Amino acid sequence: MRKITIALDGPAGAGKSTVAKEIAKLKNLVYIDTGAMYRAVTLNFLCNEISIEDEKQVKETLSKIDIDLDSSNVYLNGQCVNEEIRTPIVTKNVSAVSAIGKVREKMVELQRKIAEGKSVIMDGRDIGTFVLPKAEYKFFLTASIEERAHRRYEEFIKKGFDVNLEDIKRDIGKRDKIDSEREIAPLKKADDAIEIDSTRKNINEVIKEILSFIE
């Protein structure tokens, strides 16, 4: 089968990871969850009380950090952290950590290396514009802030976290602002990306719509 590269961008809670995982299975692609990589960095910073204002500390931490992915797991320094990176505290802090230039530089280097020579689907905020600008297929997945907040709320409740819907909505709005206004590789739709609004659509409908362009 010919090598294909799919970039799937969009804001927090748009359903990127779920959609990308299913398409990876259906098309036999390597799935690269860049959001999970940034979450792993954030978890590492939180656990080690690394100040994002301390450039020296950030640089030293990044020089030692080891992040790896397989089909269903995320590893931080050799430990599986699937659950830990999905906690509310990591979700609240990930955009601020992701906005750090040195962090993005390190993660983009890793992401491009993983994608080399493979058929991949990679989701994130800046895949089509910055990480894989020559991707064969580019999609920008979005949804209303109300729908995205509700999805994240349901996700947290199922995991047993005590959360408030309005707080989540406010945090998502803040993340959108940070992601869109950061200096390096901000969240934005690539000029050649196809925009898909997932508001009031289920996962299967979104997947079918994306596959219609690929196939």
TORZAMI-760414 format. One record per atom (N, C-alpha, C): atom name; z, x, y. Coordinates in steps of 0.1 Angstrom, whole numbers. Layout:
  atom     c3     c1     c2
    CA      Z      X      Y
...
END
This chain:
  atom     c3     c1     c2
     N      0      8    -12
    CA      0      0      0
     C      0      9     12
     N     -8      5     23
    CA     -8     13     35
     C      5     13     42
     N      8     24     49
    CA     20     26     56
     C     20     17     69
     N     31      9     70
    CA     32      1     82
     C     46      3     89
     N     46      1    102
    CA     58      3    110
     C     60    -10    118
     N     72    -16    117
    CA     75    -28    125
     C     87    -25    133
     N     86    -28    146
    CA     97    -27    156
     C    101    -41    159
     N    114    -43    158
    CA    120    -57    161
     C    131    -55    171
     N    128    -59    183
    CA    138    -58    194
     C    144    -71    198
     N    155    -71    206
    CA    160    -83    212
     C    175    -81    215
     N    181    -91    222
    CA    195    -90    226
     C    204    -93    215
     N    217    -91    218
    CA    228    -94    208
     C    228   -108    203
     N    229   -110    190
    CA    230   -124    184
     C    217   -131    183
     N    206   -124    184
    CA    193   -131    183
     C    188   -133    169
     N    195   -126    159
    CA    192   -127    145
     C    184   -116    140
     N    183   -105    147
    CA    174    -94    143
     C    177    -88    130
     N    190    -85    127
    CA    193    -78    115
     C    190    -87    103
     N    194   -100    103
    CA    191   -109     92
     C    177   -110     89
     N    169   -112    100
    CA    154   -113     98
     C    148   -100     93
     N    152    -89     98
    CA    147    -76     94
     C    150    -73     79
     N    162    -76     75
    CA    166    -74     61
     C    157    -82     52
     N    154    -94     55
    CA    146   -103     46
     C    132    -98     46
     N    126    -95     57
    CA    112    -90     58
     C    111    -77     50
     N    121    -68     51
    CA    121    -56     43
     C    120    -58     28
     N    128    -68     24
    CA    127    -72      9
     C    113    -77      6
     N    108    -87     14
    CA     96    -93     11
     C     84    -84     11
     N     84    -74     20
    CA     73    -65     22
     C     75    -51     16
     N     86    -49      9
    CA     90    -37      3
     C     90    -25     14
     N     97    -28     24
    CA     99    -18     35
     C    113    -12     35
     N    114      0     42
    CA    127      6     44
     C    133     -1     57
     N    145     -7     56
    CA    151    -13     67
     C    160     -3     74
     N    159     -1     87
    CA    167      8     95
     C    174      0    105
     N    187     -2    103
    CA    196    -10    112
     C    202     -1    123
     N    194      1    134
    CA    199     10    145
     C    212      5    151
     N    213     -8    152
    CA    226    -14    158
     C    238    -10    150
     N    236     -9    137
    CA    248     -4    128
     C    251     10    131
     N    241     18    134
    CA    243     32    137
     C    251     34    150
     N    248     26    160
    CA    255     26    173
     C    269     21    171
     N    271     11    162
    CA    284      5    159
     C    293     16    152
     N    286     24    143
    CA    294     34    136
     C    299     45    146
     N    291     49    156
    CA    295     58    166
     C    307     52    174
     N    305     39    177
    CA    316     32    185
     C    329     32    177
     N    328     29    164
    CA    340     29    156
     C    346     43    155
     N    338     53    154
    CA    343     67    154
     C    350     70    167
     N    345     66    179
    CA    351     69    192
     C    364     61    193
     N    364     49    188
    CA    377     41    189
     C    388     47    180
     N    384     50    168
    CA    394     55    159
     C    400     69    163
     N    392     76    170
    CA    396     90    175
     C    400     90    189
     N    400     78    196
    CA    404     76    210
     C    396     86    219
     N    383     85    217
    CA    374     93    225
     C    371     86    238
     N    373     92    249
    CA    370     85    262
     C    355     87    264
     N    348     76    267
    CA    334     77    270
     C    331     84    284
     N    342     86    292
    CA    340     93    304
     C    341    108    303
     N    346    112    291
    CA    348    127    289
     C    336    132    282
     N    327    138    290
    CA    314    143    285
     C    316    154    274
     N    326    163    276
    CA    328    173    266
     C    333    168    253
     N    342    158    253
    CA    347    152    241
     C    336    144    234
     N    328    137    241
    CA    317    130    235
     C    307    139    229
     N    303    150    235
    CA    294    160    230
     C    300    166    217
     N    312    170    217
    CA    318    176    205
     C    319    167    193
     N    322    154    196
    CA    323    144    186
     C    310    141    179
     N    299    140    188
    CA    286    138    183
     C    280    150    174
     N    285    162    177
    CA    280    173    170
     C    286    173    156
     N    297    166    153
    CA    303    166    140
     C    301    153    133
     N    296    143    139
    CA    294    130    133
     C    283    130    123
     N    286    122    112
    CA    275    121    101
     C    274    106     98
     N    262    101    101
    CA    259     87     99
     C    247     86     89
     N    249     78     79
    CA    238     76     69
     C    237     61     65
     N    225     57     61
    CA    222     44     57
     C    215     44     44
     N    218     33     36
    CA    210     30     24
     C    205     15     26
     N    201      9     15
    CA    195     -4     16
     C    205    -15     21
     N    218    -12     18
    CA    228    -22     22
     C    241    -17     28
     N    242     -4     29
    CA    255      2     34
     C    253     11     46
     N    264     12     54
    CA    264     22     65
     C    276     31     62
     N    273     44     63
    CA    283     54     60
     C    286     62     73
     N    299     64     76
    CA    304     72     87
     C    312     83     81
     N    307     95     83
    CA    314    107     77
     C    317    105     62
     N    308    100     55
    CA    309     98     41
     C    317     86     36
     N    322     78     45
    CA    329     65     42
     C    321     53     45
     N    320     43     36
    CA    313     31     38
     C    321     23     49
     N    315     19     59
    CA    322     12     70
     C    315     -2     74
     N    309     -8     64
    CA    302    -21     66
     C    311    -31     73
     N    323    -33     69
    CA    332    -43     75
     C    338    -38     88
     N    342    -26     89
    CA    348    -20    101
     C    339    -21    113
     N    326    -19    111
    CA    317    -19    123
     C    314    -33    128
     N    318    -43    121
    CA    315    -57    125
     C    327    -64    131
     N    338    -57    134
    CA    350    -63    140
     C    347    -66    155
     N    355    -76    161
    CA    353    -79    175
     C    355    -67    184
     N    364    -58    181
    CA    367    -47    190
     C    355    -38    191
     N    348    -36    180
    CA    336    -27    180
     C    325    -35    187
     N    323    -47    184
    CA    313    -56    191
     C    315    -55    206
     N    327    -56    211
    CA    330    -56    225
     C    327    -42    232
     N    328    -31    224
    CA    326    -18    231
     C    313    -11    228
     N    305    -17    219
    CA    293    -10    214
     C    282     -8    225
     N    281    -17    234
    CA    271    -15    245
     C    274     -4    254
     N    287     -3    257
    CA    291      8    266
     C    289     22    260
     N    292     23    247
    CA    290     35    240
     C    275     38    239
     N    267     28    236
    CA    252     29    234
     C    245     34    247
     N    252     31    258
    CA    246     34    271
     C    247     49    275
     N    255     57    267
    CA    257     71    270
     C    245     79    265
     N    240     86    274
    CA    227     94    272
     C    228    102    259
     N    238    110    257
    CA    240    119    246
     C    240    111    233
     N    246     99    233
    CA    247     91    221
     C    233     86    217
     N    226     81    227
    CA    212     76    225
     C    203     88    220
     N    204     99    226
    CA    196    111    222
     C    199    114    207
     N    211    114    203
    CA    215    118    189
     C    210    107    179
     N    211     94    183
    CA    207     83    174
     C    192     82    173
     N    185     84    184
    CA    171     83    183
     C    165     94    175
     N    171    106    176
    CA    166    117    167
     C    168    113    152
     N    179    108    149
    CA    182    104    135
     C    172     93    131
     N    170     83    140
    CA    162     71    136
     C    148     75    134
     N    142     84    142
    CA    129     89    140
     C    127     97    128
     N    137    105    124
    CA    137    113    112
     C    137    104    100
     N    145     93    100
    CA    146     84     88
     C    132     77     86
     N    125     74     98
    CA    113     66     97
     C    101     75     93
     N    102     88     94
    CA     90     96     91
     C     84     94     77
     N     71     91     78
    CA     64     90     65
     C     66     78     56
     N     74     69     62
    CA     78     57     54
     C     72     44     60
     N     71     33     52
    CA     68     20     58
     C     82     14     61
     N     84     11     74
    CA     98      7     79
     C     97     -5     87
     N    109    -12     88
    CA    111    -22     98
     C    124    -17    105
     N    124    -16    118
    CA    136    -11    125
     C    139    -20    136
     N    152    -24    137
    CA    156    -34    147
     C    166    -27    157
     N    165    -32    169
    CA    174    -26    179
     C    171    -32    193
     N    173    -24    203
    CA    171    -28    217
     C    159    -21    223
     N    156     -9    218
    CA    145     -1    224
     C    136      5    214
     N    134     -2    203
    CA    125      4    193
     C    110      4    197
     N    105     -7    201
    CA     91     -8    205
     C     88      0    218
     N     98      1    227
    CA     95      8    240
     C     98     23    239
     N    108     27    231
    CA    112     41    231
     C    113     48    218
     N    119     42    208
    CA    121     49    195
     C    108     51    188
     N    101     39    186
    CA     88     39    179
     C     77     33    188
     N     74     39    199
    CA     64     33    208
     C     50     30    202
     N     47     37    191
    CA     34     36    184
     C     35     27    172
     N     46     19    171
    CA     47     10    159
     C     35      1    158
     N     31     -2    146
    CA     19    -10    144
     C     21    -25    148
     N     33    -30    145
    CA     37    -43    149
     C     50    -43    157
     N     50    -50    168
    CA     62    -51    177
     C     65    -66    180
     N     78    -69    178
    CA     83    -82    181
     C     95    -82    189
     N     97    -92    198
    CA    109    -93    206
     C    115   -106    203
     N    126   -106    196
    CA    133   -118    192
     C    144   -122    201
     N    144   -134    206
    CA    154   -138    216
     C    159   -152    212
     N    169   -157    220
    CA    175   -170    218
     C    183   -173    230
     N    187   -185    233
    CA    195   -188    244
     C    209   -182    242
     N    216   -179    253
    CA    229   -173    252
     C    239   -182    245
     N    237   -195    247
    CA    246   -204    240
     C    245   -204    225
     N    232   -203    221
    CA    230   -202    206
     C    234   -189    201
     N    232   -178    208
    CA    236   -165    203
     C    252   -164    202
     N    258   -170    212
    CA    273   -170    212
     C    278   -178    200
     N    272   -189    198
    CA    276   -198    187
     C    275   -191    173
     N    263   -184    171
    CA    261   -177    159
     C    271   -166    157
     N    275   -158    167
    CA    285   -148    166
     C    298   -154    164
     N    301   -165    170
    CA    314   -172    168
     C    316   -176    153
     N    305   -182    147
    CA    305   -186    133
     C    307   -174    124
     N    301   -163    128
    CA    302   -151    120
     C    316   -146    119
     N    322   -145    131
    CA    336   -141    132
     C    346   -150    125
     N    344   -163    126
    CA    353   -173    120
     C    352   -171    105
     N    340   -170     99
    CA    339   -168     85
     C    346   -156     80
     N    347   -146     88
    CA    354   -133     84
     C    369   -134     87
     N    374   -145     92
    CA    388   -147     94
     C    393   -142    108
     N    385   -139    117
    CA    389   -134    130
     C    393   -146    139
     N    403   -144    147
    CA    407   -155    157
     C    400   -152    170
     N    390   -159    172
    CA    381   -157    184
     C    379   -170    192
     N    375   -168    205
    CA    372   -180    213
     C    357   -180    217
     N    351   -191    216
    CA    337   -192    218
     C    333   -188    233
     N    341   -192    242
    CA    338   -189    256
     C    339   -174    259
     N    349   -168    252
    CA    351   -153    254
     C    338   -146    248
     N    334   -151    237
    CA    322   -145    230
     C    310   -146    239
     N    308   -158    245
    CA    297   -160    254
     C    297   -151    266
     N    309   -149    271
    CA    311   -140    283
     C    308   -126    279
     N    313   -122    267
    CA    310   -108    262
     C    295   -105    260
     N    288   -115    254
    CA    274   -114    252
     C    266   -113    265
     N    271   -120    275
    CA    264   -119    288
     C    266   -105    294
     N    278   -100    292
    CA    281    -86    297
     C    273    -76    289
     N    272    -78    276
    CA    264    -69    268
     C    249    -69    272
     N    244    -81    275
    CA    230    -82    280
     C    228    -74    293
     N    238    -75    301
    CA    237    -69    314
     C    237    -53    313
     N    246    -48    304
    CA    247    -34    302
     C    234    -29    295
     N    230    -36    285
    CA    218    -32    277
     C    206    -32    286
     N    204    -42    295
    CA    192    -43    303
     C    192    -33    315
     N    204    -29    319
    CA    205    -21    331
     C    208     -6    329
     N    210     -3    316
    CA    213     11    314
     C    201     20    318
     N    204     32    322
    CA    194     42    327
     C    184     46    316
     N    189     49    304
    CA    180     54    294
     C    177     43    284
     N    164     41    282
    CA    158     32    272
     C    165     18    273
     N    164     11    284
    CA    171     -2    285
     C    164    -13    276
     N    172    -23    273
    CA    166    -35    266
     C    155    -41    274
     N    143    -42    268
    CA    132    -49    275
     C    121    -51    264
     N    113    -61    267
    CA    102    -64    258
     C     91    -54    260
     N     86    -48    250
    CA     74    -39    251
     C     62    -47    256
     N     54    -41    263
    CA     42    -48    269
     C     33    -54    258
     N     33    -47    246
    CA     24    -52    235
     C     32    -59    224
     N     44    -63    227
    CA     53    -70    217
     C     50    -85    217
     N     52    -91    206
    CA     51   -106    205
     C     65   -112    206
     N     67   -121    216
    CA     80   -127    218
     C     82   -139    209
     N     93   -140    202
    CA     96   -151    194
     C    110   -157    198
     N    111   -169    202
    CA    124   -175    206
     C    129   -182    194
     N    141   -178    189
    CA    147   -183    177
     C    156   -195    180
     N    158   -199    192
    CA    166   -210    196
     C    162   -222    188
     N    171   -229    181
    CA    169   -241    173
     C    160   -238    161
     N    158   -226    157
    CA    150   -223    145
     C    159   -216    135
     N    156   -220    122
    CA    164   -213    112
     C    157   -200    108
     N    164   -192    100
    CA    159   -178     97
     C    146   -179     90
     N    144   -188     81
    CA    131   -189     73
     C    120   -192     83
     N    122   -200     93
    CA    111   -203    102
     C    107   -191    110
     N    117   -183    114
    CA    115   -171    122
     C    107   -161    113
     N    112   -159    101
    CA    105   -150     92
     C     91   -154     89
     N     88   -167     87
    CA     75   -172     85
     C     66   -169     97
     N     71   -171    109
    CA     64   -168    121
     C     60   -153    122
     N     69   -145    120
    CA     66   -130    121
     C     56   -126    110
     N     58   -131     98
    CA     49   -127     87
     C     34   -132     90
     N     33   -143     97
    CA     20   -148    100
     C     12   -138    108
     N     19   -130    116
    CA     12   -120    124
     C      9   -108    116
     N     18   -104    107
    CA     16    -92     99
     C      5    -94     88
     N      5   -106     82
    CA     -4   -109     71
     C    -18   -114     76
END
